[in-house]
Amino acid sequence: EKQIEMFDSKIKTLESDLDVGHMVHIPTYHPKATGVIRWIGMLPGRNVISAGIELDEDIGISDGKLMNKKYFSCPPTRGIFVRLSSCLPDSRFKMHAEELEETDGVKVKLIGRVAPPTNTEAVKILNGKMKGIQGHRNSCYMDCALFSLFSCSSVLDSMLFHPTDQTDQDIQFTLREEIVNPLRKHGYVDAKSIMKLRTQLTCRGHSLSYTTDEKDPEEFLNLIMHYILGIEPLLKLQLAAQKVQESYCYQIFMDKEEDLIVPTVQQLLEHSFVTGKLKLVEVPSCFIIQMPRFGKKYKMFGKIVPSLELDITDLLCDSPRECLICGDVAAQECEACFKDRKTFSISGLKQYCEICCNRVHSHHNRQDHVPQKLQLPKEFHCRYSEKKPMVPKEKLELFAVLCIETSHYVSFVKYGPEKEHWMFFDSMADRHGDEDGYNVPTVILCPEVAQYLDCSVEELASQRPRDMEGVAKRLFCDAYMYMYQSTKMALYK
């Protein structure tokens, strides 16, 4: 059987440029029959090379089974088997690929590692129409997740080269050579490359609907990081004295706080950690944070301010922290003080050295507080002298934000160090043609974001979303997931 399969593979390579994962049109079956090739080979009783197709519409006659044998999996009435010679490349994607090759000489596959562009180079490569990742058939969740992670950041490049099972090496190859590298080198990825990745994920049996249905970004990221590439979890969380929990994304859970009118990501994360009694075991190289919302419609907050820097110093387990009052090394932490926002600032955990802790809790309104003793490394015992030990700060930088409105994902990417260095990506920003057309992915610069980052809480609260300039409203009102990185830790993970 293996020899027959090898023979079939050689024949199909010689006779056709089509392969598994390619999008095709089958006019001899039905004028609107388009889909993706899921299987190629010889069928019993036929002396021609056949193709198993998963159709875009419910006009098929199979679920991937023929004569009681399963060749591939797809939803019922989506599958057909036809001669490979009956399949034509889908003109919606072939047209643009030919135009791009003719004008720019872009190659689909780029072997090796291509560094992400930044600053003016990123603008030159990524800015414009037919830039970014081309969307097709509910792929916006995947398009935006990949664009956010890899267009201008290398923090998770290790997953592109991480040793993986032989059965999953083709998925890693597609991700690296046909998506990430072309995106960074030429600023464009054709929809067929994303469809190939979606088909490969479906073929692994993780979900029969990866080529057709809309998913959540975190579902895709967990699948690709954990089940396919098998990289170490990005986060290690300590819940009180319980066992360390590991995850790839962190979902913020918290009660509605009336005094948090327009919160920052920093404030939301602190509230979530205090509420859940959580600490980070170590500094993550990449911190992916999901905002507090339920489903795709309900949002807990009308606006959220992106924290360009995320200070996680006080969220680390057994790490030295600074006294809120005098700046010496803290020895006690008080949750009750954190919740007392009439007296204390709305941001930052409340911890004190022994002297300041006694002074703060000598007030009659705070005598019932129960501070918790902090565990400190031996090198950072409190020393009450003029020469106080320096408490190191651990900060992460924001590099991307995924947003959602009416079930459609878009993303913002920070391509440079300045507040104005933002670009906005939509994989389906426009469309060329109707049913036989194709989506036009677009990347635009959005420096207008900076002016709202400098606004006060009162100004942002009074700002009507529809009056905000450019696409700033999407960033402040529709945020779904924030991505932070530690370039220092990325060197070791």
DOGUTOR-364764 format. One line per field, with one value per residue (C-alpha): residue number from 1; residue in one letter; z, y, x. Coordinates in pm, 1 decimal. Layout:
# DOGUTOR-364764
resi	(NUM:...)
resn	(a:...)
z	(Z:...)
y	(Y:...)
x	(X:...)
This chain:
# DOGUTOR-364764
resi	(1:2:3:4:5:6:7:8:9:10:11:12:13:14:15:16:17:18:19:20:21:22:23:24:25:26:27:28:29:30:31:32:33:34:35:36:37:38:39:40:41:42:43:44:45:46:47:48:49:50:51:52:53:54:55:56:57:58:59:60:61:62:63:64:65:66:67:68:69:70:71:72:73:74:75:76:77:78:79:80:81:82:83:84:85:86:87:88:89:90:91:92:93:94:95:96:97:98:99:100:101:102:103:104:105:106:107:108:109:110:111:112:113:114:115:116:117:118:119:120:121:122:123:124:125:126:127:128:129:130:131:132:133:134:135:136:137:138:139:140:141:142:143:144:145:146:147:148:149:150:151:152:153:154:155:156:157:158:159:160:161:162:163:164:165:166:167:168:169:170:171:172:173:174:175:176:177:178:179:180:181:182:183:184:185:186:187:188:189:190:191:192:193:194:195:196:197:198:199:200:201:202:203:204:205:206:207:208:209:210:211:212:213:214:215:216:217:218:219:220:221:222:223:224:225:226:227:228:229:230:231:232:233:234:235:236:237:238:239:240:241:242:243:244:245:246:247:248:249:250:251:252:253:254:255:256:257:258:259:260:261:262:263:264:265:266:267:268:269:270:271:272:273:274:275:276:277:278:279:280:281:282:283:284:285:286:287:288:289:290:291:292:293:294:295:296:297:298:299:300:301:302:303:304:305:306:307:308:309:310:311:312:313:314:315:316:317:318:319:320:321:322:323:324:325:326:327:328:329:330:331:332:333:334:335:336:337:338:339:340:341:342:343:344:345:346:347:348:349:350:351:352:353:354:355:356:357:358:359:360:361:362:363:364:365:366:367:368:369:370:371:372:373:374:375:376:377:378:379:380:381:382:383:384:385:386:387:388:389:390:391:392:393:394:395:396:397:398:399:400:401:402:403:404:405:406:407:408:409:410:411:412:413:414:415:416:417:418:419:420:421:422:423:424:425:426:427:428:429:430:431:432:433:434:435:436:437:438:439:440:441:442:443:444:445:446:447:448:449:450:451:452:453:454:455:456:457:458:459:460:461:462:463:464:465:466:467:468:469:470:471:472:473:474:475:476:477:478:479:480:481:482:483:484:485:486:487:488:489:490:491:492:493)
resn	(e:k:q:i:e:m:f:d:s:k:i:k:t:l:e:s:d:l:d:v:g:h:m:v:h:i:p:t:y:h:p:k:a:t:g:v:i:r:w:i:g:m:l:p:g:r:n:v:i:s:a:g:i:e:l:d:e:d:i:g:i:s:d:g:k:l:m:n:k:k:y:f:s:c:p:p:t:r:g:i:f:v:r:l:s:s:c:l:p:d:s:r:f:k:m:h:a:e:e:l:e:e:t:d:g:v:k:v:k:l:i:g:r:v:a:p:p:t:n:t:e:a:v:k:i:l:n:g:k:m:k:g:i:q:g:h:r:n:s:c:y:m:d:c:a:l:f:s:l:f:s:c:s:s:v:l:d:s:m:l:f:h:p:t:d:q:t:d:q:d:i:q:f:t:l:r:e:e:i:v:n:p:l:r:k:h:g:y:v:d:a:k:s:i:m:k:l:r:t:q:l:t:c:r:g:h:s:l:s:y:t:t:d:e:k:d:p:e:e:f:l:n:l:i:m:h:y:i:l:g:i:e:p:l:l:k:l:q:l:a:a:q:k:v:q:e:s:y:c:y:q:i:f:m:d:k:e:e:d:l:i:v:p:t:v:q:q:l:l:e:h:s:f:v:t:g:k:l:k:l:v:e:v:p:s:c:f:i:i:q:m:p:r:f:g:k:k:y:k:m:f:g:k:i:v:p:s:l:e:l:d:i:t:d:l:l:c:d:s:p:r:e:c:l:i:c:g:d:v:a:a:q:e:c:e:a:c:f:k:d:r:k:t:f:s:i:s:g:l:k:q:y:c:e:i:c:c:n:r:v:h:s:h:h:n:r:q:d:h:v:p:q:k:l:q:l:p:k:e:f:h:c:r:y:s:e:k:k:p:m:v:p:k:e:k:l:e:l:f:a:v:l:c:i:e:t:s:h:y:v:s:f:v:k:y:g:p:e:k:e:h:w:m:f:f:d:s:m:a:d:r:h:g:d:e:d:g:y:n:v:p:t:v:i:l:c:p:e:v:a:q:y:l:d:c:s:v:e:e:l:a:s:q:r:p:r:d:m:e:g:v:a:k:r:l:f:c:d:a:y:m:y:m:y:q:s:t:k:m:a:l:y:k)
z	(0.0:79.4:-264.7:-428.6:-229.9:-330.4:-692.4:-672.1:-520.9:-800.2:-1067.8:-920.7:-896.6:-1261.2:-1386.3:-1180.3:-976.9:-742.7:-400.9:-72.3:82.6:-248.4:-315.6:-634.6:-854.9:-1001.5:-1271.7:-1416.9:-1086.7:-1017.4:-1137.4:-776.9:-657.4:-484.0:-200.6:-72.7:-174.3:126.9:-35.4:-361.1:-478.5:-663.9:-591.1:-633.6:-984.1:-1128.6:-1336.3:-1299.7:-1016.1:-799.4:-549.6:-236.8:-204.9:94.7:-59.7:63.6:41.7:131.3:-223.2:-172.7:-124.4:130.3:462.3:319.5:302.3:-17.3:-31.1:348.9:352.2:512.3:300.6:483.4:725.4:661.1:754.7:583.6:233.5:196.8:42.1:-316.4:-511.1:-863.7:-1114.7:-1022.8:-1381.7:-1324.6:-1061.5:-1156.8:-929.6:-761.6:-971.1:-670.2:-534.1:-846.9:-997.2:-721.3:-684.4:-1052.4:-1027.5:-722.1:-882.3:-1194.0:-1012.8:-711.0:-785.6:-448.1:-370.0:-153.4:45.6:222.1:386.7:718.1:948.7:845.2:1116.0:1178.0:1036.2:1271.2:1249.6:893.7:749.0:887.3:728.9:394.7:392.1:561.3:496.0:222.0:43.1:-29.5:271.0:575.0:560.5:314.3:479.0:352.1:499.4:862.1:896.5:1060.1:1407.2:1272.0:1039.3:1320.6:1577.9:1342.4:1225.0:1585.1:1703.6:1414.6:1193.7:1407.7:1705.6:1742.6:2102.8:2002.5:1712.8:1913.0:1833.9:1463.4:1521.6:1830.8:1784.2:1725.9:1636.4:1282.4:1215.5:1292.3:1115.4:802.4:1010.2:1157.9:808.9:668.1:957.6:926.0:552.7:394.2:645.1:885.9:651.8:352.1:585.1:719.5:387.8:146.6:374.5:223.9:276.0:31.1:164.4:26.1:269.7:564.2:419.5:391.9:762.0:849.4:641.7:811.4:1154.2:1045.1:907.4:1247.2:1382.2:1622.8:1472.5:1159.7:1124.1:1112.6:738.2:759.6:1098.8:1305.0:1612.3:1900.3:1885.1:2219.4:2094.4:1792.0:1997.0:2254.9:1978.1:1784.2:2090.5:2308.2:2092.3:1770.4:1855.6:2219.6:2348.3:2720.9:2869.0:2860.2:3209.2:3545.7:3809.7:4183.7:4357.7:4733.0:4850.8:4573.7:4288.0:4013.3:3721.2:3364.8:3066.4:2736.4:2780.2:3085.5:3109.2:3339.7:3584.6:3816.0:3952.7:3808.8:3990.4:3996.4:4042.7:3742.7:3479.4:3209.8:3345.0:3217.1:3143.0:3442.8:3676.2:3538.8:3575.0:3932.7:4029.9:3870.5:4049.6:4388.1:4344.7:4241.4:4495.1:4213.5:4164.4:3870.9:3946.4:3694.8:3443.4:3120.6:2784.8:2636.6:2836.0:2643.2:2835.4:2750.6:2858.1:3091.1:2860.0:2805.9:2455.6:2157.9:2249.1:2620.3:2735.7:3103.9:3018.2:2736.9:2701.6:2816.8:2803.2:2668.1:2914.7:2692.9:2979.0:3216.3:3556.2:3696.2:3980.5:4249.2:4080.5:4106.8:4370.6:4636.2:4455.8:4624.6:4620.0:4708.1:5005.8:4888.5:5141.0:5177.7:4889.1:5108.0:5053.4:5145.2:5410.5:5430.6:5175.5:5252.3:5034.2:5234.5:5159.4:4790.6:4796.7:4993.8:4695.1:4882.6:5068.1:4832.0:4461.0:4221.2:4078.4:4231.8:4499.5:4856.7:5033.5:5306.4:5502.6:5869.1:5996.0:5736.9:5773.4:6146.9:6083.9:5811.7:6018.1:6333.3:6184.8:6337.3:5993.0:5910.7:6241.7:6129.8:5822.5:5819.5:5622.7:5487.7:5535.2:5212.8:5139.9:5038.1:4887.1:5136.1:4940.7:4999.3:5373.8:5487.7:5594.8:5758.9:5670.9:5432.5:5177.5:5084.9:4854.2:4502.7:4412.9:4048.8:3831.1:3594.5:3305.7:2986.2:2669.9:2467.5:2109.3:1978.6:2051.2:1900.2:1879.7:1790.4:1672.2:1539.8:1526.0:1313.6:1442.9:1357.6:1516.3:1617.0:1613.4:1772.9:1510.5:1682.0:2017.1:1986.0:2097.9:1737.9:1601.5:1555.6:1252.6:1203.9:1019.2:873.6:667.8:501.6:483.1:127.7:-143.5:-513.4:-708.2:-574.3:-526.3:-757.8:-605.4:-323.0:2.2:10.9:332.5:436.7:678.3:762.4:998.6:1286.9:1471.7:1600.0:1875.5:2058.0:2133.3:2321.7:2519.3:2662.8:2761.8:3123.4:3248.1:3251.8:2891.8:2769.1:2960.5:2796.8:2450.4:2220.4:2032.0:1697.9:1731.3:1787.6:1497.3:1250.3:1391.4:1752.3:1859.6:1772.3:1998.4:2301.8:2275.7:2115.6:2275.3:2313.7:2377.4:2467.2:2391.6:2601.4:2567.3:2767.6:2520.1:2800.8:2884.1:2517.1:2496.8:2739.6:2640.1)
y	(0.0:238.8:177.5:250.7:574.1:682.0:601.7:797.6:1092.7:1099.4:1077.6:1360.2:1582.2:1523.4:1569.5:1864.9:2162.2:2116.3:1964.6:1901.8:2234.6:2418.4:2603.0:2500.3:2552.7:2249.3:2392.3:2048.1:1952.6:2278.5:2637.2:2755.6:2454.7:2590.9:2434.6:2297.8:1975.6:1745.9:1423.8:1314.4:957.5:656.0:527.6:161.5:91.6:418.5:449.4:826.0:1040.1:1157.8:1438.8:1459.5:1812.1:1987.9:2238.8:2590.3:2532.8:2243.7:2109.1:1792.3:1429.9:1298.4:1358.9:1236.8:872.9:668.3:306.5:275.1:398.5:727.6:934.3:1265.7:1435.8:1722.6:1820.6:1616.6:1734.8:1923.8:1646.3:1519.8:1301.9:1410.5:1370.6:1585.6:1707.5:1850.5:2088.8:2439.4:2679.2:2911.8:3228.6:3447.7:3370.1:3273.3:3615.9:3808.3:3563.0:3610.7:3989.5:3992.8:3767.9:3982.6:4314.3:4226.1:3884.9:3756.8:3394.8:3199.6:3000.4:3153.1:2900.7:2979.0:3273.2:3620.0:3884.2:4099.2:4452.3:4750.6:5128.7:5268.7:4925.6:4792.8:5083.1:5023.3:4649.1:4626.4:4949.5:4960.1:4763.7:4393.4:4388.1:4165.2:3831.9:3779.6:3666.9:3395.3:3202.6:3321.0:3327.1:3670.9:3523.2:3336.1:3615.3:3870.8:3638.6:3553.0:3912.1:4034.8:3774.5:3770.9:4080.7:4308.1:4090.5:3793.4:3708.2:3372.2:3287.4:2989.7:2810.2:2829.3:2620.0:2421.1:2044.4:1882.5:1543.4:1431.2:1419.5:1792.4:1915.2:2005.1:2238.8:2408.6:2435.0:2595.6:2840.9:2939.1:2920.5:3005.9:3251.1:3419.9:3456.4:3594.4:3831.5:3974.0:3978.8:4094.8:4213.7:3980.6:3626.6:3477.6:3322.9:2983.1:2962.6:3022.2:2773.7:2518.9:2565.3:2535.6:2218.8:2066.8:2140.0:1977.7:1673.1:1620.5:1561.9:1857.3:1995.5:1922.7:2289.6:2462.8:2523.9:2667.4:2805.2:3105.2:3032.9:3235.5:3347.4:3182.5:2850.1:2863.5:2975.8:2700.5:2442.4:2550.2:2610.3:2316.6:2034.4:2093.0:2250.8:2146.0:2457.1:2524.6:2717.7:3092.5:3149.6:2985.5:3101.2:3036.2:3026.4:3070.5:2751.3:2536.1:2365.2:2588.3:2629.4:2666.3:2829.5:3008.0:3291.8:3465.9:3554.3:3846.6:3766.6:4035.9:4194.0:4518.8:4805.1:5126.0:5348.4:5195.7:5411.7:5391.3:5141.3:5069.0:4717.3:4755.7:4821.0:4533.2:4287.0:4395.6:4365.3:4021.1:3895.3:4030.2:3887.1:3547.5:3556.0:3485.4:3547.3:3493.4:3230.2:3383.2:3665.7:3550.2:3614.4:3670.9:3763.5:3727.4:3882.2:3848.2:4129.4:4084.8:4028.5:3765.4:3633.7:3857.2:4123.0:4205.9:4422.3:4498.7:4835.5:5072.8:5179.9:5035.0:5226.2:5024.6:5025.2:5063.2:4922.0:4656.3:4663.0:4308.2:4363.7:4340.2:4044.3:3816.9:3547.2:3590.8:3886.0:4204.9:4488.6:4854.8:5012.3:5234.9:5506.9:5530.6:5324.8:5077.4:4702.8:4600.5:4334.5:4335.8:4342.4:4452.9:4349.1:4563.2:4874.5:4785.2:4786.2:5113.4:5346.2:5641.7:5671.6:5517.1:5549.7:5337.9:5174.9:4958.2:4691.3:4817.9:4694.4:4848.2:4809.1:4716.6:5076.9:5220.2:4924.4:4995.9:5366.2:5311.5:5059.6:5267.2:5469.4:5365.4:5304.0:5047.5:4873.1:4575.0:4517.0:4196.5:4248.0:3942.3:3892.5:3886.7:3623.6:3794.2:3660.3:3659.5:3934.5:4177.5:4195.9:4537.3:4767.3:5091.6:5314.9:5594.1:5341.9:5147.5:4844.3:4906.6:4709.9:4596.8:4662.5:4398.6:4555.8:4416.8:4617.6:4611.5:4493.1:4407.1:4425.0:4210.5:4375.0:4244.6:4407.4:4218.8:3889.7:4034.8:4050.0:4318.7:4399.6:4687.4:4636.7:4856.0:4878.2:5126.4:5290.3:5610.9:5649.8:5725.3:5404.9:5202.7:5018.8:4877.8:4549.2:4409.1:4090.1:4163.7:4543.3:4549.3:4311.8:4286.4:4146.3:3964.0:3588.1:3521.0:3799.2:3802.8:3990.6:4280.2:4281.7:4626.4:4774.9:5145.2:5365.9:5511.1:5774.5:5927.9:5665.4:5863.0:6164.0:5945.9:5771.4:6113.3:6194.5:6196.9:5948.5:6225.3:6321.6:5963.3:5896.1:6195.7:6110.0:5969.5:5665.9:5779.2:6110.6:5953.4:6004.8:5732.2:5380.3:5481.0:5384.9:5020.7:5011.2:5175.6:5034.1:4688.9:4539.1:4161.0:4051.1:4234.1:4093.7:4194.3:4087.3:4079.3:4103.7:4008.6:3682.6:3598.4:3537.2:3248.1:3093.7)
x	(0.0:288.0:440.9:104.4:70.4:422.7:342.0:16.2:198.6:457.3:186.2:-18.6:291.5:368.4:12.9:-103.3:18.8:-275.9:-217.9:-395.9:-492.2:-533.9:-859.0:-1033.0:-1337.2:-1521.5:-1754.7:-1834.8:-1998.6:-2183.4:-2133.0:-2079.7:-1880.5:-1569.9:-1378.0:-1050.2:-875.6:-865.7:-736.1:-567.0:-510.8:-649.8:-999.1:-1099.8:-1229.1:-1100.7:-785.9:-754.2:-627.3:-917.6:-957.4:-1169.4:-1310.0:-1462.0:-1702.0:-1774.2:-2149.6:-2384.0:-2408.6:-2204.2:-2307.0:-2058.6:-1882.3:-1551.3:-1654.3:-1688.5:-1804.0:-1775.2:-1414.7:-1317.1:-1075.7:-1113.9:-1353.5:-1592.0:-1948.4:-2225.0:-2323.0:-1993.2:-1782.0:-1745.5:-1500.5:-1407.8:-1127.9:-832.7:-829.5:-1180.1:-1046.0:-937.8:-745.9:-995.2:-974.0:-1047.9:-703.1:-515.2:-583.2:-416.0:-126.7:-45.0:-69.6:154.7:413.8:413.5:454.5:665.5:811.8:692.6:771.3:528.7:783.6:1083.3:1312.4:1482.8:1420.3:1310.2:1337.8:1028.6:1040.8:1017.3:993.4:1019.1:1095.5:765.4:578.1:745.8:670.0:329.9:140.9:-123.0:-396.4:-345.6:-115.8:-119.3:-303.4:-588.1:-910.9:-1143.3:-1438.4:-1446.5:-1067.1:-1039.9:-972.1:-668.3:-552.8:-545.8:-390.6:-102.8:-55.9:-47.9:200.4:444.8:428.6:649.1:748.9:981.6:889.7:735.6:964.9:1088.4:762.4:848.0:1161.5:1064.8:1125.9:787.9:642.7:707.9:333.6:305.9:618.5:419.8:200.4:505.5:657.6:341.1:326.6:692.2:769.5:433.7:284.7:528.3:825.9:629.3:443.8:769.1:951.7:682.3:400.4:141.0:7.4:-241.5:-563.0:-466.8:-173.8:-407.2:-655.5:-375.3:-299.5:-668.0:-694.8:-391.8:-541.9:-867.5:-685.1:-524.9:-873.8:-880.2:-1201.7:-1403.0:-1495.5:-1156.9:-1188.5:-1538.5:-1644.0:-1545.2:-1334.4:-1196.0:-829.7:-749.4:-888.0:-658.6:-355.2:-402.5:-433.8:-126.2:95.9:-4.8:-138.0:57.5:392.5:406.1:583.0:599.7:305.4:365.6:224.0:282.3:35.0:35.6:-303.4:-242.7:-65.9:-206.7:-26.8:115.3:-124.3:0.4:-166.9:-103.2:-356.5:-495.6:-865.0:-942.3:-1222.2:-1353.9:-1668.6:-1791.6:-1617.1:-1817.7:-1512.0:-1335.4:-1503.3:-1237.2:-983.5:-635.7:-514.7:-280.3:-575.3:-782.4:-496.7:-424.9:-791.7:-815.3:-504.0:-615.6:-966.5:-831.0:-543.7:-299.9:70.4:302.6:565.6:807.3:830.3:660.6:825.0:479.3:169.2:-159.5:-449.8:-820.3:-1047.6:-1348.3:-1642.8:-1907.7:-1953.6:-1892.6:-2150.8:-2143.7:-1854.2:-1798.5:-1639.8:-1729.6:-1366.5:-1034.8:-706.0:-411.6:-122.4:182.2:390.4:264.2:435.8:418.7:668.2:398.6:229.5:533.4:550.5:823.4:975.5:1105.6:855.5:865.8:693.2:408.7:497.8:876.7:1012.0:1201.7:1159.3:805.1:740.4:357.8:75.5:-281.0:-573.6:-816.6:-608.4:-614.1:-994.8:-1007.7:-992.7:-1141.7:-811.8:-557.1:-489.7:-692.0:-379.5:-112.8:-112.7:-75.5:236.0:449.2:768.3:711.3:728.3:489.3:253.4:217.2:160.9:-100.5:-295.4:-287.4:-575.7:-907.8:-1061.3:-792.8:-733.7:-944.0:-724.1:-521.4:-196.3:-16.3:356.2:557.5:818.6:1142.7:1463.1:1751.3:1927.4:1641.0:1580.7:1463.0:1742.4:1637.1:1927.6:2004.5:2130.4:1819.2:1828.2:1702.2:1390.6:1414.3:1110.5:975.8:786.3:638.2:575.0:256.3:306.6:-41.2:-415.4:-692.3:-1034.5:-1378.8:-1699.5:-2003.3:-1810.4:-1528.9:-1172.3:-917.2:-583.5:-358.1:18.2:285.4:559.5:793.0:880.4:676.4:313.9:217.2:371.2:52.7:-84.1:-433.4:-497.4:-820.2:-798.0:-1133.0:-1127.2:-1262.9:-1373.3:-1293.1:-1589.2:-1893.7:-1925.5:-1634.7:-1424.1:-1173.4:-1115.5:-871.9:-664.3:-549.7:-297.1:-312.3:-113.8:-314.2:-108.2:-433.7:-429.7:-159.0:-378.2:-628.1:-354.3:-268.4:-628.5:-742.3:-1002.3:-1263.9:-1187.7:-1205.9:-1527.0:-1697.3:-1561.8:-1831.0:-1692.5:-1833.4:-1648.6:-1307.8:-1069.0:-976.1:-986.4:-904.8:-1255.1:-1182.4:-876.4:-1037.3:-1391.1:-1357.6:-1044.7:-1062.2:-704.1:-381.0:-36.0:266.7:628.5:947.9:1232.7:1469.9:1292.2:1241.6:1615.7:1584.3:1250.6)
